[in-house]
């Protein structure tokens, strides 16, 4: 079985952790407060006291941090070593030596590792499972970690049909390209992703407005440029339609509580499911 480093070197995987390391340099109290309010609003809670929160693919560690701030016992894991390092850095900054927040390397496809985790009140995996290399197995594994009556909070890339197939080829090409060609792929993708929006802002007499407002929603976003790098490089890459996700989890005893789609675009559809109590 290949290691993370081998997969990166073979052009099979993007180093998400390198981007998250840069994100930590811009993380401030405002972003943390936005993320905290976002998590509370989505889960419909004031706090997470007495809850166990599992963060699958913790990335920067931001939402593990806010879950801990809200009182949850937190376990964070990620397959990317730099993402693990980022999450550990946040833990060290805000909860040094805290036994209530564990950070570890791990894969959602590693059955032996998952068996050590038990079940959790909230299983959170935002924008992760579609990068695992086996999305549906990853989703099955994540859902099995939810305790009866617990919550599964996930976000998965929307299936755009031919558009998603084109992006899959672009992402694979970017990850496999030599270093000197990567800026060319990024530049062309930047034009594709931001060109129409930039023109619309100009025609509306507010040049750069969308760019300046970017990432002010829930605190998770990076700069527009870093998010383009994250999007173009994000490989492995799989997509799904909302009804596929609903059917898959409904058959495993979950009820959909909240759905936010990306309006048919290339972003994530966000789902909150509750597992039926036995």
KEKE-3310 file (N, C-alpha, C; in steps of 0.2 Angstrom, whole numbers, plus 5000, padded with zeros to 4 digits):
npx = (5004:5003:5011:5007:5016:5022:5011:5009:5021:5020:5010:4997:4990:4985:4994:4986:4988:4999:4993:4984:4993:4997:4985:4984:4992:4984:4974:4962:4954:4942:4939:4938:4928:4917:4917:4914:4901:4895:4895:4888:4875:4872:4872:4862:4863:4868:4879:4892:4893:4896:4896:4903:4915:4920:4932:4934:4947:4954:4961:4965:4962:4953:4938:4938:4944:4934:4924:4929:4930:4917:4914:4915:4921:4935:4941:4953:4958:4968:4974:4984:5000:5004:4993:4989:4999:4996:4983:4988:4996:4986:4979:4990:4991:4979:4973:4984:4991:4979:4968:4956:4956:4961:4973:4978:4986:4978:4967:4952:4949:4955:4952:4956:4961:4950:4942:4947:4941:4928:4911:4903:4895:4894:4899:4910:4914:4920:4920:4930:4928:4927:4939:4946:4949:4941:4926:4913:4915:4922:4912:4903:4911:4912:4899:4897:4903:4895:4885:4870:4856:4865:4874:4878:4888:4892:4900:4900:4907:4898:4890:4892:4891:4897:4905:4911:4919:4928:4935:4940:4950:4958:4963:4970:4979:4986:4991:5000:5009:5025:5034:5037:5026:5015:5010:5005:4994:4986:4985:4976:4965:4962:4957:4946:4938:4937:4935:4922:4915:4922:4920:4907:4906:4912:4904:4893:4897:4905:4919:4930:4922:4917:4928:4934:4925:4926:4926:4921:4910:4909:4921:4930:4936:4950:4962:4956:4965:4972:4962:4959:4970:4969:4957:4960:4971:4965:4965:4964:4948:4930:4913:4895:4877:4864:4853:4859:4867:4858:4850:4859:4863:4850:4847:4855:4850:4849:4842:4838:4842:4845:4849:4860:4863:4874:4868:4869:4882:4900:4904:4902:4889:4880:4877:4867:4864:4854:4856:4845:4838:4840)
npy = (4994:5011:5025:5041:5051:5044:5043:5057:5060:5052:5058:5056:5062:5077:5089:5094:5099:5108:5119:5122:5125:5138:5144:5145:5155:5166:5165:5171:5179:5183:5174:5162:5165:5166:5153:5146:5151:5146:5132:5130:5135:5127:5114:5117:5120:5127:5124:5111:5103:5088:5081:5070:5072:5069:5072:5070:5070:5083:5094:5111:5111:5119:5117:5107:5114:5124:5115:5110:5121:5124:5114:5100:5084:5080:5071:5071:5067:5065:5060:5067:5072:5085:5091:5085:5090:5104:5104:5099:5110:5120:5115:5116:5130:5134:5125:5118:5103:5097:5084:5082:5084:5075:5072:5064:5054:5046:5036:5037:5026:5016:5002:4995:5005:5013:5005:5006:5018:5018:5025:5040:5056:5067:5066:5073:5079:5088:5091:5081:5067:5064:5066:5055:5044:5033:5036:5031:5020:5027:5035:5026:5020:5032:5034:5023:5026:5034:5037:5029:5040:5050:5063:5066:5076:5081:5086:5086:5085:5092:5083:5088:5082:5082:5093:5090:5079:5085:5093:5083:5078:5089:5091:5079:5080:5092:5087:5078:5085:5092:5103:5116:5117:5118:5131:5136:5128:5132:5146:5146:5140:5149:5159:5153:5151:5163:5173:5175:5180:5191:5200:5202:5209:5220:5225:5228:5239:5238:5234:5220:5217:5204:5197:5204:5201:5188:5172:5176:5170:5157:5156:5146:5147:5151:5163:5169:5165:5155:5146:5143:5136:5125:5119:5116:5108:5098:5082:5064:5064:5064:5064:5068:5066:5075:5066:5054:5053:5054:5043:5033:5034:5034:5021:5016:5019:5033:5049:5063:5079:5092:5101:5109:5115:5118:5124:5118:5120:5120:5117:5111:5101:5101:5092:5087:5073:5063:5049:5036:5032:5016)
npz = (5000:4995:5003:5009:5005:4994:4985:4983:4976:4965:4958:4961:4971:4980:4990:5003:5015:5014:5009:5020:5030:5026:5028:5042:5045:5043:5051:5063:5077:5072:5062:5068:5077:5067:5062:5073:5076:5064:5065:5077:5072:5062:5068:5076:5090:5106:5113:5114:5125:5134:5123:5110:5098:5082:5070:5054:5043:5047:5042:5043:5056:5061:5064:5073:5083:5086:5090:5101:5109:5111:5120:5117:5118:5108:5094:5082:5065:5051:5034:5028:5032:5034:5037:5049:5057:5056:5063:5076:5079:5081:5092:5101:5102:5107:5116:5125:5130:5133:5137:5132:5119:5106:5093:5078:5066:5052:5042:5033:5026:5032:5040:5051:5059:5061:5069:5081:5086:5091:5093:5090:5095:5086:5070:5059:5043:5032:5016:5012:5011:4997:4992:4996:4988:4987:4988:4991:4999:5010:5014:5019:5029:5038:5042:5049:5061:5068:5083:5089:5087:5085:5075:5058:5049:5034:5019:5001:4985:4971:4958:4942:4930:4913:4916:4928:4925:4916:4925:4933:4925:4923:4936:4939:4929:4934:4946:4941:4934:4929:4940:4934:4925:4932:4936:4924:4922:4933:4931:4919:4925:4934:4927:4921:4932:4939:4930:4923:4935:4938:4927:4928:4940:4936:4926:4934:4941:4952:4954:4958:4970:4974:4975:4986:4996:4998:5007:5019:5025:5034:5039:5035:5023:5012:5005:4989:4979:4985:4987:4974:4970:4979:4974:4961:4963:4970:4972:4974:4966:4968:4964:4968:4967:4976:4978:4977:4988:4998:4997:4999:5012:5019:5018:5027:5039:5042:5044:5034:5040:5037:5022:5011:4995:4982:4972:4959:4955:4955:4968:4985:4991:5005:5019:5033:5043:5054:5064:5066:5082:5091)
capx = (5000:5007:5011:5004:5022:5023:5005:5010:5027:5017:5005:4990:4987:4987:4996:4981:4991:5003:4988:4982:4998:4997:4979:4985:4995:4979:4968:4962:4948:4936:4938:4937:4921:4913:4917:4910:4894:4893:4894:4882:4869:4871:4870:4856:4865:4871:4886:4892:4895:4895:4896:4909:4915:4925:4933:4937:4950:4953:4963:4968:4960:4948:4932:4940:4945:4928:4920:4932:4928:4910:4913:4915:4927:4936:4946:4954:4963:4969:4978:4989:5004:5005:4986:4989:5003:4992:4978:4991:4998:4980:4978:4995:4990:4973:4972:4990:4991:4972:4967:4950:4957:4966:4975:4981:4986:4974:4964:4945:4949:4959:4947:4959:4961:4943:4939:4949:4938:4921:4906:4903:4889:4894:4904:4910:4919:4918:4925:4935:4927:4927:4946:4949:4951:4935:4921:4907:4917:4923:4905:4900:4915:4911:4892:4897:4906:4890:4881:4863:4854:4870:4873:4883:4888:4897:4900:4903:4907:4892:4891:4890:4891:4903:4910:4915:4923:4933:4939:4944:4956:4962:4966:4975:4985:4990:4995:5005:5013:5031:5033:5037:5020:5009:5008:5001:4987:4983:4983:4971:4960:4960:4953:4940:4934:4936:4934:4915:4913:4926:4917:4900:4907:4914:4897:4888:4900:4908:4925:4933:4918:4916:4935:4935:4920:4927:4928:4918:4904:4910:4928:4934:4939:4957:4961:4953:4970:4974:4956:4960:4976:4966:4952:4963:4975:4961:4964:4958:4942:4924:4907:4889:4871:4861:4849:4863:4869:4852:4848:4865:4862:4844:4847:4859:4846:4849:4836:4841:4839:4847:4853:4862:4866:4878:4865:4871:4889:4906:4906:4900:4883:4881:4871:4867:4859:4853:4855:4839:4840:4837)
capy = (5000:5017:5030:5048:5054:5041:5045:5064:5060:5048:5062:5053:5065:5084:5090:5099:5102:5114:5125:5123:5128:5145:5147:5146:5161:5171:5163:5176:5178:5184:5168:5157:5166:5164:5146:5143:5152:5142:5125:5130:5136:5121:5108:5119:5119:5132:5121:5104:5100:5081:5077:5067:5075:5066:5076:5066:5074:5089:5099:5116:5110:5125:5115:5104:5119:5127:5110:5110:5128:5123:5109:5093:5079:5080:5067:5074:5064:5066:5056:5071:5073:5092:5093:5083:5095:5110:5103:5099:5117:5124:5112:5118:5137:5136:5120:5115:5098:5096:5077:5082:5085:5071:5073:5058:5053:5041:5036:5035:5019:5011:4998:4993:5011:5015:5000:5009:5024:5018:5029:5047:5059:5070:5064:5079:5078:5093:5092:5077:5060:5064:5066:5049:5039:5028:5040:5028:5016:5032:5037:5020:5020:5037:5034:5018:5029:5038:5033:5030:5046:5055:5067:5065:5082:5080:5090:5082:5089:5091:5080:5093:5079:5083:5098:5087:5075:5089:5095:5077:5077:5095:5090:5074:5083:5096:5084:5074:5089:5094:5109:5122:5118:5119:5138:5137:5125:5136:5152:5145:5138:5155:5163:5150:5151:5170:5177:5178:5184:5198:5203:5204:5214:5227:5228:5231:5245:5236:5230:5217:5216:5197:5195:5206:5198:5181:5169:5179:5167:5153:5157:5141:5149:5154:5168:5167:5162:5148:5141:5140:5130:5119:5117:5113:5102:5093:5075:5061:5069:5061:5068:5064:5070:5074:5061:5048:5053:5053:5035:5029:5035:5032:5014:5014:5021:5040:5054:5070:5085:5099:5101:5115:5113:5123:5127:5115:5122:5115:5117:5106:5100:5100:5087:5085:5068:5060:5042:5034:5028:5010)
capz = (5000:4995:5008:5007:5001:4988:4981:4980:4971:4959:4955:4963:4977:4981:4997:5005:5021:5013:5009:5027:5034:5025:5031:5049:5046:5042:5056:5068:5081:5068:5058:5073:5079:5062:5062:5079:5075:5059:5068:5081:5068:5058:5072:5080:5097:5109:5115:5113:5132:5135:5117:5108:5091:5078:5064:5049:5038:5050:5038:5047:5063:5064:5066:5079:5088:5088:5093:5108:5112:5113:5126:5115:5118:5101:5091:5075:5062:5044:5031:5026:5038:5036:5040:5056:5060:5057:5069:5082:5080:5084:5098:5105:5103:5111:5122:5126:5135:5135:5136:5129:5111:5103:5086:5076:5059:5051:5036:5034:5023:5036:5044:5058:5063:5063:5074:5088:5088:5094:5090:5092:5095:5080:5065:5055:5038:5027:5010:5013:5009:4990:4991:4999:4983:4987:4991:4994:5005:5015:5017:5023:5035:5042:5044:5054:5067:5072:5088:5088:5089:5083:5069:5053:5046:5028:5013:4996:4979:4967:4951:4936:4923:4909:4919:4933:4921:4914:4931:4935:4920:4925:4943:4938:4925:4938:4951:4938:4930:4932:4944:4930:4921:4937:4936:4918:4924:4938:4928:4915:4929:4937:4922:4920:4938:4941:4924:4923:4941:4938:4922:4931:4945:4932:4923:4939:4944:4958:4952:4964:4976:4976:4978:4993:5001:4998:5013:5025:5027:5040:5042:5033:5017:5012:5000:4982:4975:4988:4986:4967:4971:4983:4970:4955:4965:4974:4968:4970:4966:4966:4965:4969:4967:4982:4979:4978:4995:5003:4996:5002:5020:5021:5018:5033:5045:5043:5041:5032:5044:5033:5015:5007:4989:4979:4966:4953:4953:4956:4975:4989:4994:5013:5022:5040:5044:5061:5064:5070:5089:5091)
cpx = (5004:5006:5008:5010:5022:5017:5006:5016:5024:5012:4998:4987:4990:4989:4991:4984:4996:4999:4986:4987:4998:4991:4980:4988:4990:4973:4968:4955:4942:4934:4935:4929:4916:4912:4913:4902:4891:4891:4888:4875:4867:4869:4863:4857:4868:4878:4886:4895:4892:4894:4903:4909:4921:4926:4937:4940:4950:4956:4967:4967:4955:4942:4933:4941:4939:4923:4923:4930:4921:4909:4914:4921:4929:4942:4947:4959:4963:4974:4985:4994:5004:4998:4986:4994:5000:4987:4982:4994:4992:4979:4983:4994:4984:4971:4978:4989:4984:4970:4960:4950:4963:4967:4979:4981:4982:4970:4957:4944:4952:4954:4950:4960:4954:4940:4941:4945:4931:4916:4905:4896:4888:4900:4904:4916:4917:4923:4930:4934:4928:4935:4950:4952:4945:4929:4915:4909:4919:4917:4902:4904:4913:4904:4892:4899:4901:4886:4874:4860:4859:4869:4879:4883:4894:4895:4904:4902:4901:4894:4888:4890:4897:4908:4914:4920:4929:4938:4943:4950:4961:4966:4971:4981:4989:4994:5001:5010:5020:5030:5033:5030:5014:5006:5003:4994:4983:4980:4977:4964:4957:4955:4946:4935:4932:4934:4927:4913:4916:4922:4910:4901:4909:4908:4893:4891:4903:4914:4928:4929:4918:4923:4936:4931:4921:4929:4926:4912:4905:4917:4933:4938:4946:4956:4958:4959:4972:4968:4956:4965:4973:4961:4955:4967:4971:4960:4967:4952:4936:4918:4901:4883:4868:4857:4853:4865:4863:4850:4853:4864:4856:4843:4851:4856:4847:4843:4840:4837:4840:4851:4854:4865:4870:4875:4867:4878:4894:4908:4903:4892:4884:4875:4872:4861:4859:4852:4849:4842:4837:4833)
cpy = (5006:5021:5037:5051:5051:5043:5052:5063:5056:5052:5060:5057:5072:5084:5096:5102:5108:5120:5127:5127:5136:5148:5148:5153:5167:5170:5168:5175:5179:5178:5163:5158:5164:5157:5143:5145:5148:5135:5125:5131:5130:5115:5110:5118:5126:5130:5114:5100:5093:5078:5075:5069:5072:5070:5072:5070:5082:5095:5104:5114:5115:5122:5110:5109:5122:5122:5109:5116:5127:5117:5102:5090:5078:5075:5069:5069:5066:5062:5060:5073:5081:5094:5091:5088:5102:5110:5103:5106:5121:5122:5115:5126:5138:5131:5115:5109:5096:5089:5077:5083:5080:5072:5068:5058:5047:5042:5034:5028:5014:5007:4997:4999:5013:5011:5002:5015:5024:5022:5035:5051:5064:5068:5070:5078:5082:5093:5087:5070:5059:5064:5059:5044:5033:5032:5036:5023:5021:5034:5032:5020:5026:5037:5028:5020:5033:5034:5034:5036:5052:5058:5066:5072:5081:5085:5087:5086:5087:5088:5085:5089:5080:5088:5095:5082:5079:5091:5089:5077:5083:5093:5084:5076:5088:5093:5080:5078:5091:5101:5115:5122:5119:5126:5139:5134:5129:5143:5151:5143:5144:5159:5160:5151:5158:5175:5180:5182:5191:5202:5206:5209:5221:5230:5231:5237:5244:5232:5227:5216:5209:5195:5197:5203:5191:5178:5172:5176:5163:5152:5151:5142:5152:5160:5165:5163:5155:5143:5139:5135:5124:5116:5113:5107:5096:5086:5070:5065:5064:5066:5064:5069:5069:5068:5054:5047:5051:5046:5031:5028:5033:5025:5011:5017:5028:5044:5060:5075:5092:5097:5108:5114:5119:5126:5124:5117:5117:5114:5111:5106:5098:5097:5087:5079:5066:5053:5040:5030:5021:5009)
cpz = (5000:5001:5005:5003:4994:4983:4978:4975:4965:4955:4956:4968:4978:4989:5000:5011:5020:5012:5016:5031:5033:5028:5038:5050:5046:5047:5062:5072:5078:5065:5063:5076:5074:5061:5067:5078:5069:5061:5073:5077:5065:5062:5076:5088:5100:5111:5113:5120:5132:5129:5114:5100:5088:5071:5060:5044:5041:5047:5043:5054:5066:5067:5072:5085:5091:5092:5101:5112:5115:5118:5124:5117:5111:5100:5084:5072:5054:5041:5029:5032:5040:5039:5047:5060:5061:5063:5075:5084:5084:5091:5103:5107:5108:5117:5123:5132:5137:5133:5132:5121:5109:5095:5084:5069:5058:5044:5037:5030:5027:5041:5051:5062:5066:5069:5081:5090:5092:5090:5093:5091:5088:5076:5060:5050:5032:5022:5010:5010:5001:4988:4994:4994:4982:4991:4995:5000:5011:5018:5022:5030:5040:5045:5050:5061:5071:5077:5086:5091:5087:5076:5064:5049:5040:5023:5007:4989:4974:4960:4946:4930:4920:4913:4924:4930:4919:4919:4934:4931:4922:4931:4942:4934:4929:4943:4948:4934:4933:4935:4939:4926:4926:4937:4930:4919:4928:4935:4923:4919:4932:4933:4921:4926:4940:4936:4924:4929:4940:4933:4925:4936:4941:4929:4928:4943:4950:4957:4959:4970:4978:4978:4985:4998:5002:5005:5019:5028:5034:5042:5039:5027:5017:5007:4993:4979:4978:4987:4979:4967:4974:4978:4964:4957:4968:4971:4973:4971:4964:4967:4966:4968:4974:4983:4980:4986:5000:5003:5000:5009:5023:5022:5024:5039:5047:5040:5040:5036:5040:5027:5013:5001:4987:4972:4959:4951:4954:4963:4978:4990:5001:5016:5030:5041:5051:5060:5069:5077:5089:5098)
residu = (UNK:UNK:UNK:UNK:UNK:UNK:UNK:UNK:UNK:UNK:UNK:UNK:UNK:UNK:UNK:UNK:UNK:UNK:UNK:UNK:UNK:UNK:UNK:UNK:UNK:UNK:UNK:UNK:UNK:UNK:UNK:UNK:UNK:UNK:UNK:UNK:UNK:UNK:UNK:UNK:UNK:UNK:UNK:UNK:UNK:UNK:UNK:UNK:UNK:UNK:UNK:UNK:UNK:UNK:UNK:UNK:UNK:UNK:UNK:UNK:UNK:UNK:UNK:UNK:UNK:UNK:UNK:UNK:UNK:UNK:UNK:UNK:UNK:UNK:UNK:UNK:UNK:UNK:UNK:UNK:UNK:UNK:UNK:UNK:UNK:UNK:UNK:UNK:UNK:UNK:UNK:UNK:UNK:UNK:UNK:UNK:UNK:UNK:UNK:UNK:UNK:UNK:UNK:UNK:UNK:UNK:UNK:UNK:UNK:UNK:UNK:UNK:UNK:UNK:UNK:UNK:UNK:UNK:UNK:UNK:UNK:UNK:UNK:UNK:UNK:UNK:UNK:UNK:UNK:UNK:UNK:UNK:UNK:UNK:UNK:UNK:UNK:UNK:UNK:UNK:UNK:UNK:UNK:UNK:UNK:UNK:UNK:UNK:UNK:UNK:UNK:UNK:UNK:UNK:UNK:UNK:UNK:UNK:UNK:UNK:UNK:UNK:UNK:UNK:UNK:UNK:UNK:UNK:UNK:UNK:UNK:UNK:UNK:UNK:UNK:UNK:UNK:UNK:UNK:UNK:UNK:UNK:UNK:UNK:UNK:UNK:UNK:UNK:UNK:UNK:UNK:UNK:UNK:UNK:UNK:UNK:UNK:UNK:UNK:UNK:UNK:UNK:UNK:UNK:UNK:UNK:UNK:UNK:UNK:UNK:UNK:UNK:UNK:UNK:UNK:UNK:UNK:UNK:UNK:UNK:UNK:UNK:UNK:UNK:UNK:UNK:UNK:UNK:UNK:UNK:UNK:UNK:UNK:UNK:UNK:UNK:UNK:UNK:UNK:UNK:UNK:UNK:UNK:UNK:UNK:UNK:UNK:UNK:UNK:UNK:UNK:UNK:UNK:UNK:UNK:UNK:UNK:UNK:UNK:UNK:UNK:UNK:UNK:UNK:UNK:UNK:UNK:UNK:UNK:UNK:UNK:UNK:UNK:UNK:UNK:UNK:UNK:UNK)
# end
